[in-house]
């Protein structure tokens, strides 16, 4: 009987010890409550758009505010950009930090993005002060863009500009051409007696 009762007491004590951790896990899973009708979206680029080289990505947010990470203001968060990510966001889950999960902890609402040429998916996620997903998660619609090579006309302009600068430098470095003067001849000291004097001087005719 003692063993049974002590065994039961042990089970009770273990259950009580686990309650705080279980309650904390449950609260973590819920996450910070998102504002009603809050929406995250892309201002630019548009879905299906083709961009060239580095481009500006602009983030949109409605019915909530944007702030720095660590600022625990109600109804606010900061943006995260997901590049080529297929995973589903869960409420209260921490947002990873890597090349595919870009954090904008300073409260940025736009960023200069550089991606290799080809097709890419983009998605925005709003995180709370601790980089956790809201409840429910605030994610934008996923868009697909095509990144092309630098614009050909821009390359042509750059090439023309380089060639023009090279020509200017070459002209500056080249010596001034010598100005050849006609040799003085006895005939040039005589007074002209006819209209063909000049031609005789410079052609050497007599």
ZIJONOR-V99073 format. One record per backbone hydrogen bond with DSSP energy under -1.0 kcal/mol. CO is the residue of the C=O (numbers start at 1). NH is the residue of the N-H. E is the energy in kcal/mol with one decimal. If there is no record, write none. Layout:
# ZIJONOR-V99073
co=(CO	CO)
nh=(NH	NH)
e=(E	E)
This chain:
# ZIJONOR-V99073
co=(1	2	3	4	5	6	7	8	9	10	11	12	13	14	18	19	20	21	22	23	24	25	26	27	32	35	39	41	44	46	49	51	55	57	58	58	60	62	65	68	71	73	75	77	78	79	80	81	82	90	93	100	101	102	104	105	109	111	113	118	120	121	122	123	124	125	127	128	131	132	133	135	138	143	144	145	146	147	148	151	152	153	154	155	156	157	158	159	160	161	162	163	164	165	166	167	168	169	170	185	186	187	194	196	197	198	199	200)
nh=(5	6	7	8	9	10	11	12	13	14	15	16	17	18	22	23	24	25	26	27	28	29	30	31	135	38	62	60	58	49	146	148	113	111	43	44	41	39	77	71	73	76	65	67	127	104	125	102	123	93	133	83	98	81	107	69	59	57	55	147	145	84	143	82	140	80	78	131	95	128	92	34	126	122	48	120	51	118	53	155	156	157	158	159	160	161	162	163	164	165	166	167	168	169	170	171	172	173	174	188	189	190	197	200	201	202	203	204)
e=(-2.8	-3.1	-2.6	-2.3	-2.3	-2.4	-1.9	-2.1	-2.7	-2.4	-2.0	-2.3	-2.1	-1.5	-2.4	-2.7	-2.3	-2.3	-2.2	-2.1	-2.3	-2.3	-1.2	-1.5	-2.9	-1.7	-2.5	-3.3	-2.5	-2.1	-2.2	-3.5	-3.3	-2.2	-2.3	-1.1	-2.1	-1.7	-1.9	-1.7	-1.8	-1.1	-2.5	-2.5	-3.0	-2.1	-2.5	-2.9	-1.6	-1.9	-2.2	-2.2	-1.3	-2.5	-1.4	-2.5	-3.1	-3.2	-2.5	-3.3	-2.7	-2.6	-2.5	-3.4	-2.5	-1.3	-2.1	-2.1	-2.7	-2.6	-1.3	-2.2	-2.5	-2.6	-3.3	-2.5	-2.7	-2.5	-1.5	-2.0	-2.4	-2.6	-2.3	-2.4	-2.8	-2.6	-2.1	-2.4	-2.5	-2.1	-1.9	-2.2	-2.2	-2.1	-2.4	-2.4	-2.0	-1.8	-1.5	-1.2	-1.5	-1.2	-1.2	-1.7	-1.8	-2.0	-1.8	-1.3)
